[in-house]
Amino acid sequence: MSGWSRIAAVALATVVGGGALAARPALAVDVPVAVAANFTDAATAIGKAFEAKTGNKAVFSFGATGALYTQITQGAPFQVFLSADQATAKKAVDEGNAVAGSQFTYVVGKIVLYSKNTALVKGADTLKTATFQKVAIANPAAAPYGAAAVEAMKALGVYDAVQPKLVLGDNITQTYQFIDTGNAELGFVALSQVVTVTGGSRWLVDDKLYTPIKQDAVITKAGANAAAAKAFVDFLKGPEAAAVIEKFGYGKGN
C-alpha cells in the first residue's frame, strides 16, 4: 500500500473504529509529515513521544528535500514539511504551498567526515593526506548537507583534487549507506547519523567552514486547518523534542 493510500485507509479506520486503532483516543488522528532524510532517526523518536503524549500519530515520509517539496506541489497530503534547509521552506510559503507565518528553524545541522576505517580520518588534513578512491557526499544540487560538504572542501582547498573521486548520494541516508557498505572509504554525513555509532573514525567539521545548516519547518496548505498538525509543530518546538534533538547531535533552532 502506498503512503498516500495508507493515510486514506487510516482515516477510514478512524471513522469506523476498531482494529489497531481501538486503543487510541476516540479523536486521535494521523498527521502526514514530510521529513528531510537526515532527520529520520530524530523524527522517529519525536514521533513516538508525540503519540505517547497526545494520542495523535505523526506518519512520516522521509526523502530528499527537493523531492519532497515536488510531491507537495503535486498534491501530496503532507500537513507538515520538515525541510533540510531554509530556502525550500520559504519557497513553500512564497508559492502558496505553506501557511504564511508558520516557518521556523527546528534544528541546525552539523556535518562530519566519517569512515568505518578506524585509522582513516585524522582531522582536517585527511582529504589531503589519506589514501582513498571514493568520497561520498549527498548531491549538492538537491541536499543541503551535500552543499555544505562542497563548501567545506573548497574552504579547505581540496575540492578540485577530490572532485573526481566524489560519489553522490540522492540524499544523506544513501550517502551514509555508501560508506557503511564500503562503496566509499569515507564521506561527509550528518552528525546525527553517526552520533550513536561506535567504531570507525570521524572529524566533526569546523562549522566556520560552511554556512550553518538551518533546517526550517512549515505547516503546509493541506495542514492549514488541521489542529493535530499545529499540535505536532508545537510539540516540535517544546522541551521534550529539544531533548531528542540534542541527543541526536543537532543544534536547537528557534
HELIX and SHEET records of a PDB file:
HELIX    1   1 GLY A    3  VAL A   16  1                                  14    
HELIX    2   2 GLY A   19  LEU A   21  5                                   3    
HELIX    3   3 ALA A   37  PHE A   39  5                                   3    
HELIX    4   4 THR A   40  THR A   54  1                                  15    
HELIX    5   5 THR A   65  THR A   73  1                                   9    
HELIX    6   6 ALA A   87  ASP A   94  1                                   8    
HELIX    7   7 THR A  126  THR A  129  1                                   4    
HELIX    8   8 PRO A  144  LEU A  156  1                                  13    
HELIX    9   9 TYR A  159  VAL A  162  1                                   4    
HELIX   10  10 GLN A  163  LYS A  165  5                                   3    
HELIX   11  11 ILE A  172  ASP A  180  1                                   9    
HELIX   12  12 LEU A  191  VAL A  194  1                                   4    
HELIX   13  13 ASP A  207  LEU A  209  5                                   3    
HELIX   14  14 LYS A  221  GLY A  223  5                                   3    
HELIX   15  15 ALA A  227  LYS A  237  1                                  11    
HELIX   16  16 PRO A  239  LYS A  247  1                                   9    
SHEET    1   A 6 LYS A  57  GLY A  63  0                                        
SHEET    2   A 6 ASP A  30  ALA A  36  1                                        
SHEET    3   A 6 VAL A  80  LEU A  82  1                                        
SHEET    4   A 6 ILE A 213  ILE A 219 -1                                        
SHEET    5   A 6 PHE A 104  GLY A 109 -1                                        
SHEET    6   A 6 GLY A 251  LYS A 252 -1                                        
SHEET    1   B 5 LEU A 166  GLY A 169  0                                        
SHEET    2   B 5 VAL A 135  ALA A 138  1                                        
SHEET    3   B 5 LEU A 186  ALA A 190  1                                        
SHEET    4   B 5 ILE A 111  SER A 115 -1                                        
SHEET    5   B 5 SER A 201  LEU A 204 -1                                        
END                                                                             
